[in-house]
Amino acid sequence: MNETIELDSFDAPTYTVKGKAVPRVSTILNSLYSFYGVSRETMDFAAERGKHIHLATHYIDENDFSYEDADPQIKPYLDAYRQFKYDVRPEWTGIERRVYSAKYGYAGTLDRVGVLHGLRGTPEAVVDIKAVHAISPITALQTAAYEMADRNNNRMSARKRYALQLKSDGTYKLEKFDDPGDFSVFLCALTMHNWRARNGL
């Protein structure tokens, strides 16, 4: 049975589960990213664009979106998402699903989970949507954390993990992660995060 998971705010570093704050997957992994040489203005612009793209894909999946009203800056990314849906024919069982691991003490929101009918073997998979220039290897750890928490909550067998990269030219790339050690590496990051929190760092 799923716990009640509340989001403090869109950008908050924690979720609240039964009144207790637990770290978000994205917060845990933030320390692994390097943004050296990237201006704050560029980072903020990319983050804001990503939020709009994620929201639009959500509405697309809910059949409640008008392409005519879409911001021209994000339309190519939405074209990429529509092409992905046409090619892969996903049947989503979860959209923006909040997940919580009571065993390990972390929470997060996975983008999509469902069956990808257009892929060989029609795998059930966790899919993280990215509107970025290149997929970071850290996304493998992120999807592993989401998959494990969701699997434990719903008593399911292991599922495939993918990143869906939406590109500015209207194309997409679906990248598979299959390293069984990804979750162990995430746990290392979680241990470091918790150590830093305990020591006020």
C-alpha positions as CSV (number, residue, x, y, z in Angstrom):
1,M,0.0,0.0,0.0
2,N,1.4,3.4,-0.9
3,E,2.2,6.0,1.7
4,T,0.7,9.5,1.6
5,I,3.4,11.6,-0.1
6,E,3.1,15.4,0.0
7,L,5.2,17.8,-2.0
8,D,6.2,20.8,0.1
9,S,6.7,23.0,-3.0
10,F,7.8,22.4,-6.6
11,D,11.4,23.2,-5.8
12,A,11.6,22.0,-2.2
13,P,14.5,19.7,-1.4
14,T,12.3,17.3,0.6
15,Y,8.9,15.5,0.5
16,T,6.8,15.0,3.5
17,V,5.6,11.5,4.4
18,K,3.3,11.2,7.4
19,G,4.6,14.5,8.6
20,K,8.3,13.5,8.3
21,A,10.6,15.2,5.8
22,V,12.5,12.8,3.5
23,P,15.0,13.8,0.8
24,R,14.1,13.8,-2.9
25,V,16.0,11.7,-5.4
26,S,16.9,14.8,-7.4
27,T,18.3,16.5,-4.2
28,I,20.3,13.5,-3.3
29,L,21.9,13.4,-6.8
30,N,22.4,17.1,-7.2
31,S,25.9,17.0,-5.7
32,L,27.1,14.6,-8.5
33,Y,26.4,17.2,-11.3
34,S,29.0,19.6,-12.4
35,F,27.8,22.9,-13.8
36,Y,31.3,24.5,-14.0
37,G,31.3,27.3,-16.6
38,V,27.5,27.4,-17.0
39,S,26.0,30.7,-16.0
40,R,23.1,30.9,-13.4
41,E,21.0,32.6,-16.1
42,T,21.5,29.7,-18.5
43,M,20.7,27.1,-15.8
44,D,17.5,29.0,-14.7
45,F,16.3,29.3,-18.3
46,A,16.9,25.6,-18.9
47,A,15.1,24.6,-15.7
48,E,12.1,26.8,-16.5
49,R,11.9,25.4,-20.0
50,G,12.1,21.9,-18.7
51,K,9.2,22.6,-16.3
52,H,7.0,23.8,-19.2
53,I,7.9,20.8,-21.4
54,H,7.1,18.3,-18.6
55,L,3.8,20.0,-17.9
56,A,2.9,20.0,-21.6
57,T,3.7,16.3,-22.0
58,H,1.6,15.6,-18.9
59,Y,-1.4,17.3,-20.6
60,I,-0.7,15.5,-23.9
61,D,-1.0,12.2,-22.0
62,E,-4.2,13.3,-20.4
63,N,-5.5,14.3,-23.9
64,D,-6.0,17.8,-22.6
65,F,-3.5,19.9,-24.7
66,S,-3.8,22.3,-27.6
67,Y,-0.7,22.5,-29.8
68,E,-1.9,25.7,-31.3
69,D,-1.5,27.5,-27.9
70,A,1.9,26.0,-27.1
71,D,4.9,28.3,-26.7
72,P,6.9,28.2,-30.0
73,Q,10.1,27.6,-28.0
74,I,8.9,24.3,-26.7
75,K,7.0,23.0,-29.7
76,P,9.9,21.1,-31.2
77,Y,10.2,19.1,-27.9
78,L,6.5,18.4,-28.0
79,D,6.8,17.2,-31.6
80,A,9.6,14.8,-30.4
81,Y,7.3,13.5,-27.7
82,R,4.4,13.0,-30.1
83,Q,6.8,11.1,-32.4
84,F,7.9,8.9,-29.5
85,K,4.3,8.1,-28.7
86,Y,3.6,7.2,-32.3
87,D,6.7,5.0,-32.6
88,V,6.7,3.3,-29.2
89,R,3.0,3.3,-28.3
90,P,3.3,3.6,-24.5
91,E,0.4,2.6,-22.3
92,W,1.1,4.5,-19.2
93,T,0.0,3.1,-15.8
94,G,1.6,6.0,-13.9
95,I,2.1,9.6,-14.8
96,E,4.1,11.9,-12.4
97,R,3.8,9.2,-9.8
98,R,5.2,10.0,-6.3
99,V,7.1,7.1,-4.8
100,Y,8.6,6.6,-1.4
101,S,11.1,4.0,-0.1
102,A,10.4,3.3,3.6
103,K,13.4,1.0,3.7
104,Y,15.9,3.5,2.5
105,G,14.3,6.8,3.4
106,Y,13.9,8.7,0.2
107,A,11.1,9.8,-2.1
108,G,10.6,11.2,-5.6
109,T,8.4,11.7,-8.6
110,L,8.9,9.4,-11.5
111,D,7.8,10.8,-14.9
112,R,6.2,7.7,-16.4
113,V,5.7,4.0,-15.9
114,G,3.9,1.7,-18.2
115,V,4.2,-0.8,-21.1
116,L,6.1,0.2,-24.2
117,H,4.2,-1.7,-26.9
118,G,6.4,-0.6,-29.8
119,L,9.6,-2.1,-28.3
120,R,10.7,-5.7,-28.7
121,G,9.2,-7.8,-26.0
122,T,6.8,-4.9,-25.0
123,P,8.6,-4.2,-21.8
124,E,7.1,-2.6,-18.7
125,A,9.4,0.3,-17.9
126,V,10.1,3.4,-15.9
127,V,10.8,6.3,-18.2
128,D,12.3,9.7,-17.3
129,I,11.7,12.5,-19.7
130,K,14.6,14.9,-20.4
131,A,14.7,18.0,-22.6
132,V,18.5,18.3,-22.5
133,H,21.4,18.4,-25.0
134,A,22.8,15.1,-23.7
135,I,21.6,12.5,-21.2
136,S,23.8,12.4,-18.1
137,P,24.9,9.1,-16.7
138,I,23.4,10.2,-13.4
139,T,20.0,9.6,-14.9
140,A,20.7,5.9,-14.7
141,L,21.0,6.3,-10.9
142,Q,17.8,8.4,-10.8
143,T,15.7,5.9,-12.7
144,A,17.1,3.0,-10.5
145,A,16.0,4.9,-7.4
146,Y,12.5,5.5,-8.8
147,E,12.1,2.0,-10.1
148,M,13.2,0.4,-6.7
149,A,10.8,2.6,-4.7
150,D,7.9,2.1,-7.0
151,R,8.5,-1.7,-7.2
152,N,8.6,-2.1,-3.4
153,N,5.5,0.1,-2.9
154,N,3.5,-1.8,-5.5
155,R,5.0,-5.3,-5.0
156,M,6.0,-5.6,-8.6
157,S,8.8,-7.4,-10.4
158,A,11.8,-5.4,-11.7
159,R,11.1,-3.2,-14.8
160,K,13.3,-1.8,-17.5
161,R,14.6,1.7,-17.2
162,Y,14.9,4.4,-19.9
163,A,15.6,8.1,-20.4
164,L,13.5,9.7,-23.1
165,Q,15.6,12.6,-24.5
166,L,13.5,15.2,-26.3
167,K,15.5,17.3,-28.7
168,S,15.2,20.8,-30.0
169,D,15.1,19.6,-33.6
170,G,11.9,17.6,-33.0
171,T,13.6,14.2,-32.7
172,Y,14.0,12.0,-29.7
173,K,16.3,9.4,-28.3
174,L,15.3,6.5,-26.0
175,E,18.3,5.5,-23.9
176,K,18.2,2.2,-21.9
177,F,19.9,1.7,-18.6
178,D,20.6,-1.9,-17.6
179,D,23.6,-1.8,-15.2
180,P,22.4,-3.8,-12.1
181,G,24.9,-1.7,-10.0
182,D,23.1,1.6,-10.6
183,F,21.0,1.3,-7.4
184,S,24.0,0.5,-5.3
185,V,25.7,3.7,-6.6
186,F,22.6,5.7,-5.8
187,L,22.7,4.3,-2.2
188,C,26.3,5.6,-1.9
189,A,25.0,9.1,-2.9
190,L,22.2,8.7,-0.4
191,T,24.6,7.8,2.4
192,M,26.8,10.8,1.6
193,H,23.7,13.1,1.5
194,N,22.5,11.8,4.9
195,W,26.0,12.2,6.3
196,R,26.2,15.8,5.1
197,A,22.7,16.6,6.5
198,R,23.7,15.1,9.9
199,N,26.8,17.3,10.0
200,G,25.2,20.4,8.8
201,L,27.2,20.6,5.6
